[in-house]
Amino acid sequence: MEVPGLAHNITSPLSPCEGMIKDLSLDAIQLCERDGSKSQDGSSSEMEELPVPQNIKISNITCDSFKICWDMEPRNKERITHYFIDLNKKENKNSNKFKHKDVPTKLVAKAVPLPMTVRGHWFLSPRTEYTVAVQTASKQTDGDYAISEWSEIIEFCTADYSTVHLNQLLEKAEVIAGRMLRFSVFYRNQNKEYFDHAREAQENRMLQSVKDNSGSHGSPISGKLEGIFFSCNTEFNTGKPPQDSPYGRHRFEVRADTLFNPDTNLYFGDFYCMYTAYHYVILVLAPKGSTGDEFCKQRLPALDITNNRFLTCKKGEEGDGSLVFHHAQDVILEVIYTEPVDLALGSVAEISGHQLMSMSTVNAKKDPSCKICNISVGR
């Protein structure tokens, strides 16, 4: 966490930014309730002399930081030595006071010129709504503080992972991807009613839907990118798709080159696990120039379709123009195709295996404690 010190930032004792640590001692970050009415020594006269922060503004919001500034009346402004920043997840605003809190209630910062940056992956999470309020404070000779009234409460929401964070996830995923296995089809499992509906109500097409909230909480594609999920993993001993699926007993199969070819861009979307040994990598296939392609260009790391650790498309050695496809062996790939797919391009058949519901990743929550697939930013 960074909050202002000599470098205009408040930094927690857990911060990797060593130059900031001396500016805030361990006891400067406290868990305490906001009373908004009394100074820390019980006196109200000192409190009333300090200006109350007004017109609070939040800017430069990222997935684990924000800048904050406000206006103050000039009276006794020179007496201010510290700012108290009350930061809470909005969803926990009225929670049981005895319940463990997800974030510290009060951050104590040295008074420095505004705006200041508040940064901390251990208490700020991506895509999360927070409330913030501020007090001004004057540290007394006995160590106590005289404080102002609390400011108004402001709400804001942190941002998605940036491409910098996604590249960190990408590098972690590459470490465990394993060797590449050949495959020839993409497939999608659903129940019979899904395919009947596609034929009867959607002109024989599978249509895109908005991606759910599975995976990393900060993923920029969750709840935003429209597409159709496909799989491509094969069984090691047969080289064919597995006969079990968590999503339904009917399977649509389509030749790999129908969805994945030199006219397709490939993007890395996420890397996560669900409290199990299995790790998942989300990839996006977007025809060049499509709406999905433009969305991904602005948010996701692009992959070379002929040379990456997850999913490749290369020209075959026969010289006949055919394409050869490989997928990573040691991760489960979830491939999102961003355009509608006509059922006439492939075939639908019933699988012989079981519907393993426990393997479903629909709205699955990422394990925040896994050292393999987490990065040092809000989960």
C-alpha positions in Angstrom: 0.0 0.0 0.0 1.2 3.5 -0.7 -0.2 6.5 1.1 1.7 9.8 1.4 5.0 10.1 3.1 8.1 12.0 2.0 7.4 10.8 -1.5 3.7 11.8 -1.4 2.6 8.3 -0.9 1.4 6.3 2.2 3.2 3.0 2.2 2.4 0.1 4.5 5.0 -2.0 6.2 4.2 -4.8 3.8 5.0 -2.7 0.7 7.8 -3.8 -1.6 8.7 -0.2 -2.1 11.5 -0.1 0.5 12.0 3.7 0.2 8.5 4.3 1.6 8.5 2.0 4.6 10.1 4.5 6.9 7.3 7.0 6.4 4.6 4.9 8.1 5.1 2.7 11.2 3.2 -0.6 11.8 0.9 1.0 14.3 0.0 3.8 11.8 -2.5 1.5 10.1 -5.3 0.8 12.5 -8.6 -1.1 12.6 -11.1 1.1 14.3 -14.6 2.3 14.0 -15.4 5.8 12.7 -17.2 7.8 15.3 -17.0 11.2 13.5 -17.6 13.2 16.6 -14.7 13.2 19.1 -11.0 13.6 19.1 -8.9 10.7 20.2 -8.4 12.2 23.6 -12.1 12.8 24.1 -11.9 16.5 23.6 -14.2 18.2 21.1 -12.6 21.7 21.2 -9.5 20.7 19.4 -11.4 18.8 16.8 -13.6 21.8 15.9 -10.5 23.9 15.1 -9.3 21.6 12.3 -10.8 22.0 8.8 -13.0 19.2 7.5 -12.1 17.8 4.1 -14.6 18.9 1.4 -15.3 18.1 -2.2 -13.3 14.8 -2.2 -12.2 13.7 -5.6 -11.0 10.2 -6.6 -8.9 9.9 -9.8 -6.3 7.7 -11.5 -8.1 4.5 -10.4 -6.4 1.2 -11.1 -7.1 -2.3 -9.9 -5.1 -1.7 -6.7 -4.6 2.0 -6.3 -6.2 5.4 -6.6 -5.4 9.1 -6.1 -7.4 11.2 -3.7 -7.6 14.9 -3.1 -10.0 17.4 -1.4 -10.5 21.1 -0.5 -10.0 22.5 3.0 -10.7 25.8 4.7 -7.5 27.7 5.5 -8.2 28.0 9.3 -5.6 26.2 11.3 -4.4 24.3 8.2 -0.8 24.6 9.3 -1.6 22.5 12.4 -2.5 19.5 10.4 0.1 16.7 10.7 -1.9 13.7 9.5 -4.9 12.5 7.5 -7.1 9.7 8.5 -8.6 7.8 5.6 -11.5 5.5 6.3 -11.7 2.9 3.5 -14.2 0.1 3.4 -15.7 -2.3 0.8 -19.1 -1.0 0.1 -20.7 -4.5 0.5 -19.4 -4.6 4.0 -20.7 -1.2 5.0 -23.4 -2.6 7.3 -21.7 -5.9 8.2 -21.5 -7.3 11.7 -18.8 -5.3 13.5 -17.5 -8.5 15.1 -16.9 -10.2 11.7 -13.4 -10.2 10.3 -13.0 -7.2 8.0 -11.6 -7.6 4.5 -9.8 -4.2 4.6 -8.4 -1.9 7.3 -11.0 0.7 8.4 -8.6 3.5 8.9 -5.3 4.4 7.2 -3.1 7.1 8.8 -1.1 9.2 6.5 1.4 12.1 7.0 0.0 15.4 5.8 1.6 16.1 2.4 0.6 18.1 -0.6 -2.4 16.6 -2.5 -3.3 14.6 -4.4 -1.9 11.5 -2.7 -1.8 7.9 -4.0 -3.3 5.1 -2.0 -2.0 1.7 -3.1 -2.2 -1.7 -1.6 -2.9 -5.1 -3.2 -3.5 -6.7 0.2 -6.6 -4.5 0.9 -7.6 -3.2 -2.5 -9.2 -5.6 -5.0 -10.1 -5.1 -8.7 -13.6 -4.4 -9.7 -14.7 -3.7 -6.2 -16.9 -0.9 -4.8 -15.4 1.0 -1.9 -16.5 3.9 0.3 -14.0 6.5 1.6 -14.1 9.3 4.0 -11.3 11.6 5.4 -10.4 13.4 8.6 -7.7 15.9 9.3 -5.6 15.3 12.4 -3.0 17.1 14.6 -0.7 14.9 16.5 -0.2 16.0 20.1 2.9 16.0 22.3 1.5 13.0 24.3 1.0 11.0 21.1 -2.8 11.4 20.9 -4.5 13.1 18.0 -6.9 16.0 17.8 -9.2 15.3 14.8 -11.8 17.1 12.6 -15.2 15.8 11.8 -15.4 13.2 9.1 -15.9 14.3 5.5 -18.8 13.2 3.4 -18.6 9.6 2.2 -17.5 9.1 -1.4 -18.1 5.9 -3.4 -15.8 4.5 -6.2 -15.0 1.3 -7.9 -11.6 -0.1 -8.7 -10.6 -1.0 -12.2 -9.9 -4.3 -14.1 -6.5 -5.8 -14.5 -4.3 -3.9 -16.9 -2.3 -5.6 -19.6 0.7 -5.3 -17.3 -1.1 -7.6 -14.7 -2.4 -9.9 -17.5 1.2 -10.3 -18.8 2.2 -11.4 -15.3 -0.5 -14.0 -15.3 0.5 -15.0 -18.8 4.1 -15.6 -17.6 2.9 -17.7 -14.7 0.7 -19.8 -17.0 3.5 -20.4 -19.4 5.6 -22.0 -16.6 3.1 -24.9 -16.1 1.6 -25.2 -19.6 3.6 -28.4 -20.4 4.3 -30.0 -23.7 2.1 -29.5 -26.8 -0.3 -32.2 -28.0 -1.8 -32.3 -31.4 -5.6 -31.9 -31.9 -8.0 -31.5 -34.8 -11.3 -30.3 -33.5 -12.9 -27.7 -31.2 -15.9 -29.0 -29.3 -18.7 -27.6 -27.2 -20.9 -29.6 -24.8 -24.5 -28.6 -23.9 -27.8 -30.3 -23.3 -30.1 -31.3 -26.1 -32.4 -28.4 -25.6 -29.6 -25.9 -26.2 -29.0 -27.3 -29.7 -32.7 -27.6 -30.4 -33.1 -23.9 -29.6 -30.2 -23.0 -31.8 -31.8 -24.8 -34.7 -35.4 -23.5 -34.2 -35.0 -20.0 -32.8 -31.5 -18.9 -33.9 -31.4 -19.8 -37.6 -29.3 -22.9 -36.9 -26.6 -20.9 -35.1 -25.0 -20.8 -31.7 -24.9 -17.2 -30.6 -22.5 -15.4 -28.3 -23.3 -14.7 -24.6 -21.6 -12.4 -22.1 -18.8 -14.2 -20.3 -19.6 -15.0 -16.7 -17.6 -14.0 -13.6 -15.5 -17.2 -13.4 -11.7 -16.8 -13.0 -9.7 -13.9 -11.7 -11.8 -11.2 -10.1 -9.9 -8.5 -12.1 -10.3 -10.1 -15.5 -11.3 -7.4 -18.0 -13.4 -9.9 -20.1 -15.7 -11.0 -17.3 -19.2 -9.6 -17.7 -18.1 -7.7 -20.9 -16.8 -9.9 -23.7 -19.3 -11.7 -25.8 -18.4 -15.1 -27.2 -19.0 -18.9 -27.3 -16.9 -21.2 -25.1 -15.2 -24.1 -26.8 -12.8 -26.8 -25.6 -9.9 -28.4 -27.4 -8.1 -30.6 -24.8 -7.6 -34.2 -25.8 -7.0 -37.4 -23.8 -3.3 -38.3 -23.6 -3.8 -41.9 -24.5 -6.3 -41.5 -27.4 -5.5 -38.0 -28.8 -9.3 -37.5 -28.9 -11.7 -35.3 -26.9 -12.7 -36.9 -23.5 -16.1 -38.6 -23.4 -17.0 -36.9 -20.1 -18.1 -33.3 -19.7 -19.6 -31.0 -17.0 -21.8 -29.1 -19.5 -24.0 -31.7 -21.1 -24.2 -35.0 -23.0 -24.5 -33.5 -26.4 -21.4 -32.2 -28.2 -20.9 -30.0 -31.2 -17.6 -30.7 -33.0 -16.0 -28.5 -35.6 -12.8 -28.7 -37.5 -10.1 -26.6 -35.9 -9.3 -24.6 -39.0 -12.9 -23.4 -39.1 -12.4 -21.3 -36.0 -8.6 -21.0 -35.9 -6.6 -20.0 -38.9 -4.3 -17.2 -40.1 -7.3 -14.8 -40.3 -7.9 -15.2 -36.6 -6.2 -13.3 -33.7 -5.4 -15.1 -30.5 -5.4 -13.4 -27.1 -4.6 -14.5 -23.5 -7.6 -13.9 -21.2 -7.0 -15.4 -17.8 -5.2 -18.0 -15.6 -6.9 -19.5 -12.5 -7.8 -22.5 -10.5 -10.8 -23.5 -8.3 -9.2 -24.9 -5.1 -8.1 -28.0 -7.0 -4.9 -29.2 -8.7 -6.4 -28.3 -12.1 -5.4 -25.0 -13.7 -7.4 -23.2 -16.4 -6.2 -20.8 -19.1 -8.8 -18.7 -20.9 -7.9 -17.8 -24.5 -9.9 -15.7 -27.0 -10.1 -16.4 -30.7 -11.3 -13.4 -32.7 -11.6 -13.1 -36.5 -9.4 -10.2 -37.5 -11.3 -6.9 -37.6 -14.4 -8.2 -35.7 -16.0 -6.4 -32.8 -14.5 -9.0 -30.5 -11.1 -8.4 -32.0 -11.3 -4.7 -31.4 -12.4 -5.3 -27.8 -9.4 -7.6 -27.1 -6.8 -5.4 -28.8 -7.4 -2.8 -26.2 -7.4 -5.1 -23.2 -5.6 -8.4 -23.6 -2.1 -9.6 -24.5 -2.0 -10.9 -28.1 -0.3 -14.2 -28.8 1.6 -15.4 -31.9 -0.7 -18.1 -33.3 2.4 -20.1 -34.5 4.5 -19.7 -31.4 3.0 -19.7 -27.9 2.8 -22.1 -25.0 -1.0 -22.8 -25.2 -2.6 -23.0 -28.6 -0.9 -23.0 -32.0 -1.8 -23.1 -35.7 1.0 -23.8 -38.1 1.3 -24.9 -41.7 1.9 -28.6 -42.1 5.1 -30.1 -43.4 3.4 -31.8 -46.4 3.3 -28.5 -48.3 -0.3 -28.9 -49.3 -1.4 -25.8 -47.4 -3.0 -27.8 -44.5 -2.8 -26.5 -41.0 -1.6 -28.4 -37.9 -2.9 -27.6 -34.4 -1.5 -28.2 -30.9 -2.7 -27.5 -27.4 -0.9 -27.4 -24.0 -1.1 -30.6 -22.1 -0.9 -29.5 -18.5 -3.6 -26.8 -18.4 -7.3 -27.0 -19.3 -8.0 -24.5 -22.1 -11.2 -22.6 -22.2 -11.4 -21.0 -25.7 -13.8 -18.2 -26.4 -14.8 -17.6 -30.0 -16.2 -14.2 -30.5 -18.6 -14.7 -33.4 -21.8 -16.8 -34.0 -21.1 -20.4 -35.2 -23.5 -22.2 -37.7 -24.2 -25.7 -36.6 -23.9 -26.7 -40.3 -20.1 -26.2 -40.0 -19.8 -29.2 -37.7 -21.8 -32.0 -36.2 -23.8 -32.7 -33.0 -23.7 -36.1 -31.3 -24.3 -37.6 -27.9 -21.2 -38.5 -25.9 -20.9 -41.9 -24.2 -19.5 -40.6 -20.9 -20.9 -38.8 -17.9 -21.9 -35.3 -17.1 -19.3 -34.4 -14.4 -21.0 -31.3 -12.8 -18.2 -30.9 -10.2 -15.9 -29.9 -13.1 -18.0 -27.0 -14.2 -16.4 -23.6 -14.2 -19.6 -21.5 -14.5 -19.1 -18.5 -12.2 -16.3 -20.4 -10.5 -14.3 -18.4 -8.0 -10.5 -18.3 -8.2 -8.5 -19.6 -5.3 -6.8 -16.5 -3.9 -4.3 -18.5 -1.9 -2.8 -20.4 -4.9 0.8 -19.4 -5.4 0.9 -20.8 -8.9 -1.8 -18.6 -10.5 -2.0 -15.5 -8.4 0.0 -12.3 -8.8 0.8 -9.5 -6.3 -2.3 -7.5 -6.9 -5.9 -7.8 -5.9 -7.3 -11.3 -6.8 
